[in-house]
Amino acid sequence: MASVFGGVEGGGTHSKAVLVSGDGKILAQTEGPSTNHWLVGVDKCLETINDMVQRAKMEAGLDPNTPLCSLGMSLSGGEQKDAINKLIAQMKEMFPNLSQHYFITTDAIGAMTTASDRGGVVLISGTGSNCKLVNPDGSQIGCGGWGHMMGDEGSAFWISHLAVKTVFDARDNLVAPPHDVTRVGKAMKEYFQVSDLMGMLPHLYRNFQKSHFAGFCKKLAEGAEAGDALCQYVFTQAGRVLAKHVEAVLPAAQEPLLSGDLGLPILCEGSVWKSWELLKPGFIEVLDKVASSDKFKGRFHGYSLLVLQQSSALGGASLGARSINATITMDYPANAKVFYQHTFKIDQ
């Protein structure tokens, strides 16, 4: 059998698996639920990965009992080395026929590896959020990725939480809301199926599910598109804080990242980016200020926002292959496309 490599994109809500040959041909793709081991636990994480990959083997017409050459996993929560080593050891023990070799990295690095071999910024805004700058020489620096208790700014969870808290604070007369809370309060009660604020407490405590709470963001996007000022406000705030992540990593950017035709390439991952037009005012405002600052004036000329056309599982597969000194042919121009370009007026 020709060499077959596996890749997994593990998100906080949804996950994907891909099988690919050395020439870059995708043999099979499957989907599954969350594989963030901090959210669902190690056993559930590994069972889901095994299920997706084994289904992919069958879809590709392969023997499920024949191990892959390698399995590269791009996982949300895949940052901590000790946890990664334990995951791999447990996977080998639980599923000996899954793969010969394993490699685990973060969702951000898997996404960047799918899009480019020259580096850039990965800015994730899905259930949670994270930001990584990868330089052409492979050096990295990050901002965020700490989970909803310590971060996740600009994510679907953060947007949902900001909107819900605005309703609570207005009810308590603790903080005056920036806009009328009527529509958000009504949408909140409908989404969470409660009749009053007290009914929200189970969703905040014993029945708390991060992905479900984050799902309220979609209702807020609908409200914003319908013209509700508070819904539009929370997305503008999310745009600002996502841009602040880029500002945080920008000092570490090497010159080639800033001087290319695209300006700074920013790969945008996660479902919140589907609402780019709502994020746009706050995002642009922050980076315009950064570009005109003494620190970056004349150096930071512009940026391009890109979106993947392939799952970051493909990047995971490529990294897994590299870990055993093999290579997968990657068609980078086909893997990502530019959906927005911005050149700063100070350069014109």
VEXVO-768835 format. One line per 8 residues: for each residue x, y, z of C-alpha. Coordinates in steps of 0.2 Angstrom, whole numbers, plus 5000, padded with zeros to 4 digits. Layout:
BEGIN
X Y Z | ... $
This chain:
BEGIN
5000 5000 5000 | 5006 5018 4996 | 5010 5029 5010 | 4994 5036 5018 | 4995 5051 5031 | 4981 5056 5042 | 4977 5073 5049 | 4965 5080 5062 $
4957 5097 5065 | 4951 5097 5083 | 4940 5112 5088 | 4930 5116 5103 | 4914 5112 5095 | 4917 5102 5078 | 4932 5092 5072 | 4938 5085 5055 $
4949 5071 5050 | 4958 5069 5033 | 4968 5055 5024 | 4980 5061 5011 | 4993 5053 5000 | 5011 5059 4998 | 5007 5068 4982 | 4994 5079 4991 $
4978 5069 4985 | 4964 5069 4998 | 4958 5051 5000 | 4944 5054 5013 | 4937 5067 5025 | 4926 5064 5040 | 4919 5075 5054 | 4915 5073 5072 $
4912 5083 5088 | 4924 5092 5100 | 4941 5085 5103 | 4947 5099 5115 | 4953 5087 5129 | 4952 5101 5141 | 4933 5102 5138 | 4928 5084 5134 $
4941 5074 5144 | 4955 5064 5137 | 4946 5048 5134 | 4932 5056 5124 | 4944 5066 5114 | 4954 5050 5109 | 4938 5040 5105 | 4932 5054 5094 $
4949 5055 5085 | 4949 5036 5083 | 4931 5035 5076 | 4934 5049 5063 | 4950 5042 5057 | 4944 5024 5056 | 4928 5030 5046 | 4940 5039 5035 $
4950 5023 5032 | 4934 5014 5027 | 4928 5028 5016 | 4945 5028 5007 | 4944 5009 5005 | 4958 5005 5017 | 4959 4991 5030 | 4955 4999 5047 $
4967 4987 5055 | 4982 4994 5045 | 4990 5009 5054 | 4993 5025 5045 | 5011 5031 5042 | 5008 5046 5053 | 4993 5055 5061 | 4996 5074 5064 $
4983 5082 5075 | 4980 5101 5075 | 4970 5102 5091 | 4963 5117 5101 | 4971 5114 5118 | 4986 5106 5110 | 4999 5117 5118 | 5006 5109 5134 $
5020 5097 5131 | 5017 5085 5145 | 4998 5084 5141 | 5003 5081 5122 | 5015 5066 5127 | 5001 5059 5138 | 4989 5060 5124 | 5000 5051 5112 $
5005 5037 5125 | 4987 5034 5129 | 4982 5034 5110 | 4995 5021 5106 | 4989 5010 5121 | 4970 5012 5117 | 4971 5011 5098 | 4987 5002 5092 $
4981 5000 5074 | 4977 5018 5071 | 4994 5025 5066 | 5012 5021 5067 | 5018 5038 5072 | 5009 5053 5080 | 5012 5072 5081 | 5001 5085 5090 $
5001 5104 5088 | 4989 5118 5091 | 4975 5122 5080 | 4984 5139 5075 | 4999 5130 5069 | 4990 5117 5059 | 4980 5131 5051 | 4996 5141 5046 $
5004 5125 5039 | 4989 5122 5028 | 4989 5140 5021 | 5008 5144 5019 | 5026 5139 5021 | 5031 5157 5023 | 5023 5161 5040 | 5010 5174 5045 $
4998 5177 5059 | 4984 5165 5063 | 4969 5173 5072 | 4956 5161 5078 | 4939 5166 5083 | 4928 5151 5085 | 4920 5144 5101 | 4936 5151 5109 $
4950 5162 5102 | 4969 5162 5100 | 4983 5171 5090 | 5000 5165 5084 | 5013 5174 5074 | 5024 5162 5064 | 5040 5170 5056 | 5048 5163 5040 $
5062 5156 5051 | 5049 5146 5060 | 5050 5156 5077 | 5033 5159 5085 | 5025 5170 5097 | 5007 5169 5104 | 4993 5179 5112 | 4978 5172 5120 $
4972 5154 5119 | 4969 5153 5138 | 4951 5147 5138 | 4935 5156 5143 | 4940 5159 5162 | 4956 5169 5157 | 4954 5174 5139 | 4945 5169 5123 $
4943 5188 5119 | 4934 5191 5103 | 4927 5173 5102 | 4909 5167 5100 | 4909 5163 5119 | 4916 5180 5123 | 4903 5189 5112 | 4889 5179 5119 $
4895 5183 5137 | 4897 5201 5134 | 4879 5202 5127 | 4872 5192 5141 | 4882 5202 5155 | 4876 5218 5147 | 4858 5212 5150 | 4861 5207 5168 $
4871 5223 5172 | 4857 5234 5165 | 4844 5224 5175 | 4854 5227 5191 | 4857 5245 5187 | 4876 5241 5189 | 4882 5247 5172 | 4872 5258 5160 $
4871 5248 5144 | 4878 5257 5128 | 4862 5253 5119 | 4844 5246 5122 | 4845 5228 5129 | 4827 5223 5124 | 4831 5213 5108 | 4846 5204 5116 $
4836 5200 5132 | 4822 5193 5122 | 4834 5183 5111 | 4843 5177 5126 | 4827 5170 5134 | 4822 5161 5118 | 4839 5154 5114 | 4842 5147 5132 $
4823 5143 5134 | 4821 5153 5150 | 4808 5165 5156 | 4818 5177 5167 | 4836 5180 5173 | 4835 5167 5187 | 4832 5154 5174 | 4849 5157 5167 $
4858 5151 5182 | 4858 5133 5178 | 4866 5138 5161 | 4880 5147 5170 | 4883 5133 5183 | 4878 5115 5184 | 4872 5114 5165 | 4886 5125 5158 $
4892 5120 5141 | 4904 5132 5133 | 4899 5127 5115 | 4881 5129 5118 | 4884 5146 5127 | 4895 5151 5112 | 4881 5146 5100 | 4871 5162 5106 $
4883 5172 5096 | 4874 5167 5080 | 4858 5174 5086 | 4867 5190 5090 | 4874 5191 5072 | 4856 5189 5066 | 4851 5204 5077 | 4866 5214 5071 $
4862 5211 5053 | 4844 5216 5057 | 4850 5233 5064 | 4850 5231 5083 | 4863 5243 5090 | 4868 5232 5105 | 4871 5217 5094 | 4882 5228 5082 $
4891 5235 5097 | 4897 5218 5104 | 4903 5213 5087 | 4913 5230 5085 | 4920 5227 5102 | 4925 5209 5096 | 4934 5216 5081 | 4944 5228 5092 $
4950 5215 5104 | 4954 5203 5090 | 4965 5217 5082 | 4973 5219 5099 | 4979 5201 5097 | 4988 5206 5081 | 4995 5221 5089 | 5002 5211 5103 $
5012 5199 5092 | 5017 5212 5079 | 5033 5217 5087 | 5040 5200 5084 | 5036 5200 5065 | 5052 5198 5054 | 5053 5210 5040 | 5048 5198 5026 $
5031 5196 5034 | 5028 5214 5033 | 5035 5218 5016 | 5027 5206 5005 | 5013 5210 4991 | 4999 5205 5003 | 5006 5215 5018 | 5005 5206 5034 $
4995 5189 5030 | 4982 5186 5043 | 4974 5169 5042 | 4956 5170 5050 | 4950 5154 5057 | 4933 5150 5066 | 4915 5153 5063 | 4915 5171 5070 $
4924 5177 5054 | 4908 5173 5044 | 4902 5190 5052 | 4917 5200 5046 | 4907 5215 5041 | 4901 5216 5059 | 4919 5214 5066 | 4927 5226 5052 $
4924 5243 5060 | 4932 5239 5077 | 4946 5229 5068 | 4951 5242 5056 | 4951 5256 5069 | 4963 5247 5080 | 4976 5242 5066 | 4975 5260 5058 $
4981 5267 5075 | 4995 5254 5076 | 5001 5258 5059 | 5002 5277 5063 | 5011 5274 5079 | 5029 5279 5080 | 5034 5261 5083 | 5026 5255 5066 $
5025 5270 5055 | 5033 5266 5038 | 5035 5248 5043 | 5018 5241 5044 | 5011 5245 5027 | 4995 5235 5026 | 4988 5218 5029 | 4977 5204 5020 $
4964 5193 5028 | 4964 5175 5022 | 4952 5161 5024 | 4956 5142 5022 | 4948 5133 5008 | 4954 5116 5016 | 4953 5110 5033 | 4968 5113 5044 $
4968 5094 5046 | 4978 5095 5030 | 4991 5105 5039 | 4991 5093 5053 | 4994 5079 5041 | 5009 5088 5033 | 5017 5091 5050 | 5014 5073 5055 $
5023 5068 5039 | 5037 5080 5042 | 5039 5072 5060 | 5045 5056 5051 | 5055 5065 5038 | 5042 5062 5024 | 5033 5076 5014 | 5016 5079 5007 $
5014 5090 4992 | 5005 5106 4997 | 4995 5117 4985 | 4996 5133 4995 | 4987 5145 4983 | 4972 5133 4982 | 4972 5130 5001 | 4968 5149 5006 $
4961 5164 4998 | 4961 5183 5002 | 4944 5190 5007 | 4950 5207 5012 | 4965 5218 5009 | 4969 5234 5018 | 4983 5247 5014 | 4986 5261 5027 $
4983 5279 5020 | 4999 5285 5029 | 5009 5276 5015 | 4999 5283 5001 $
